[in-house]
Amino acid sequence: MKKPLAVVAALLLAVVAVRPMAAPPDPPFDGNVASVVWGARVESITGATPQGPSVKSPDAARVMLMPPYPGKTAFGMQNAGPTDVVISFFKHDTASIKSVSILSKPQVSGLKDVEVWASSNPTAAADTFTKLASGSLPLESNPFARPEITLTFDPVQARFVKIRLMSSHGGFGTGVAIHEIKVLEAAAPGYVSLVARHPEIAEPAFMAEATKALAAQPPVAATCKPAATTPLQPGNGESRKVLLVTSNYLNVAAGYIPFRIKTGSLPTTHTSKSEELRIFDRLETTLVVSDHAQPWMLADVDTVLMEQACDLRVMSERFKKALVAWVAAGHKLIIHDSDKCSDPKVMNYASWLPYKFTSDNPGALGKPGAALKVVENNWMAHTQRGRRGFVDAAAWVALSPPANELGDSNAVMEWGPGWCGNMVVRNANGIFGFVASYARHGRGLIIWDGLDVDMTSSKWMDIVHAQQLAQGFNADNLPCSVRIGSFAVTTEPRLVSRGVQPGQTYTYPLSLLSNIGYKGTVTLSAVPAANAPDVKPRFEPATVDVSSLQESTLTVTVPPGRAVQPFALEVKGTAADGKTNSLCLELGPVKAGELSVVSTLAPPTKTRKNLEIILDASGSMKTLLGKTSRWAVALETLDQALNGLPDDFSVGLRMYGHREPSTSPKTCTDSELVIPIRKLDRKAIIARASAFKPKGETPLVYSALQAPADLKAVGGGTVILITDGEESCKGDPVAAAAALKASGLDIRLNIVGFAIKNPKTQKDLAGFAQATGGLFYAAQSGATLGDALMLAAIEKFPYTVYDAAGKTVLSSEAGSGSDELPPGTYKVVVKAGSKELIAPRVSVALGQQVTLTIAMKNGQLVLQ
């Protein structure tokens, strides 16, 4: 069920509310049953028209009209007639009331005529209200005064009070504004007050439950042990009823994530609903500003999401205490830290969270981040492509234009022993640290997320937020394999839990991460569990100087001769200054095999979007290919290939043999950069190439040697050289390949041999390309030439694995590591641009690792 944000056409927020700098002590009950502290709420506002950009809702009216902190600015309405504000008491219970007080504005926008109506009917139907009193306020000329009217009446039982604002001193159309509404409870013999009838307003039942849960919680584990649950499980339920706590929602743009959650709608940057994001449709959310958050509100929700709740000083101590207890009783608190919350004295989680915690905040700099790593696979974020919750860290960092949710992210600065980390990033301050963490508290869970929350252009951040909501309410499904410390010891997340066999040796690449600029010499050791005393770990190197992100390798040899039982291996780092941290590895009997797909065809990683095409316009390109010439086919195919390139590529065009005939002494240096490397302009490239006719020789090697100068300004890239013949100007391809590699640029030469049938020529061209790290592609027709062009520039090779029944069991990308599969026979389909490479029968046995390789064989793309 989703609960849309009630947009009430009654509300004009004339001035943004000013929040108090510190929360006053929790007030005693003063008889005002219209106070949020005691459970009152604004049910509806009717009879006014909207004006201005501000958020218009009863939620906002509550902030401005109801104690504990009303009156900071006026609640204004542009009305063409009477306006009704309906207020209810705690859980729509009845209260005996005796008076209503209204604090108004001065001058023409001040209230003039007002009526008070009440209803004890549970439905609050319009015809169930009875008029109790009416009155008028005189015009107040002093602009600093706040006129007040109190209407008294005989005590009456009511569930709802309707304040009818009849007119202002400026008349209809000029608007009316008020500061505060109070409804006082009456006392009478035998009458039990609303607060006495509902002690849960101040002390909800979960407070006692929390005490029991905390007494049963074991201390933070000193050593690691095998997890009780299988990795990547969702846990015990998902968020459905969310209390969304913000600092100020009175004038915030509706595009922010909180309002997308509130309305149940998805981020507008996505054209389709992925599996993760569908949770937004299932949420029922209540908004509350942080200084109005009250303990009683927690009883009806399963999740509290603090979104840009920057100034925590205004949050009542009673609510903070209740919130921590509510978590312990089996609920979930999600904290979205933000670049909008840059003052640590204001944020100050450490004063009330159960574990010590502060964060580094770079502020709203709008800068990209770097070195994002998922260090633990769990339900909220992981590296297993094709499964719900997958986060592509490399693609996230490489977004173009870069998204600043990483650069402006907060990082954990101080921490207690209970915090576990699952993502790290280097933010705009240059701070490399944890940007996502969690902690168990009693039967509940606290999740902290330092991503810049107002950035909604990245699907990865939206997926992370959705998965936090989909995570269960306790930490039983979360491995806590990486604890936050001055440094952290990590490995590839997929290797944290691993099946092993007797007599085999396994390798773990280790990363030692400096947290918040820590520097120290760390010695690595490993402590096998008691049930695996003969396991032999070895580190290379065993001592590492940690300053940012350093590497080591762990090899683990499992002794032969007996069956493997589940056991844990604690990889411990001990620094010279006494600081320690551990990585908990889980090993056990093999329950599956592994499948991986790798590619030898990927272009240079750093400069893959820079592409230079070198086009052969030598005389032989006039030769017929079917009913037309090779040149005409090459131009048509080039046009089609350019249309298949992404818009964010930078592409240049060099041509040779296009100006000088074969008899010219200049023919062997006839090579020209006709379009420099720049943002892809398809029409300009085709127009320039089409302006020439094939003429001269084939200075292939000379043209390739010009690539470093052509690509220097952009730092390197991929070169695709299209030719229909061998070098004809005595160029030395071996020396040329060495020169390209010695250029200092990230350059890879791919050669597309067009209509070349001579095996020796193909072999020579392939050797030239491969010596630079590139490949040779044989193309005998326009269609295969187009495929070769596409493959030379392709970045990713996604693949799908199907079981014997044709059901999809895995979706991944070549080069993303191995994935476990139950023993069986599978079909693997790799997408290479518009082509499909199929391995129809791939057998995976228990404990076996099967690797399929995408490669070129005899000029053809194969999966082997």
Secondary structure, DSSP 8 states (H G I E B T S, - for coil): --------TT-B--S-----SS--------SBTTSGGGT-EEEEEEEEE--SSS--SHHHHHHHHSTTS--SS-EEEEEEEEEEEEEE-GGG--EEEEEEEEEE-SGGGSEEEEEEEEE--TT--GGG-EEEEEEE------TT---EEEEEEEEEEESEEEEEEEEETT-TTS-EEEEEEEEEE---TT---HHHH-GGGTS-THHHHHHHHHHH-----SS----SS-SS---S----EEEEEES--SS--TTSHHHHHHHT---TT-SS--TGGGGGGG-EEEEEEGGG--GGGGGG-SEEEEES---GGGS-HHHHHHHHHHHHTT-EEEEE--TT---HHHH-GGGTSSS-EEEE---S-----EEEEE-S-BTTBBS-TTSTTB--HHHHHT-SS--HHHHT--EEEEE-TT-EEEEEEE-TTS-EEEEEEEEEETTEEEEEE-S-TT--S-HHHHHHHHHHHHS-SSSTT----BB-SSEEEEE-GGGSEEEE-TT-EEEEEEEEEESTT--EEEEEEEEE-TT-TT-EEEEESSEEEESSEEEEEEEEE--SSS----EEEEEEEEETTS-EEEEEEEEEE---EEEEEEES----STTTTEEEEEEE-SGGGGSEETTEEHHHHHHHHHHHHHHTS-TT-EEEEEEESSSS-TTSTTGGG-EEEEEEEEE--HHHHHHHHHT----S---HHHHHTTHHHHHGGGTEEEEEEEESS---S---HHHHHHHHHTTSSEEEEEEEEES---HHHHHHHHHHHHHTT--EEEE-SHHHHHHHHHHHH----EEEEE-TTS-EEEEEETTS--EEE-SEEEEEEEEETTEEEEEEEEEE-TT-EEEEEEEEETTEEEE-
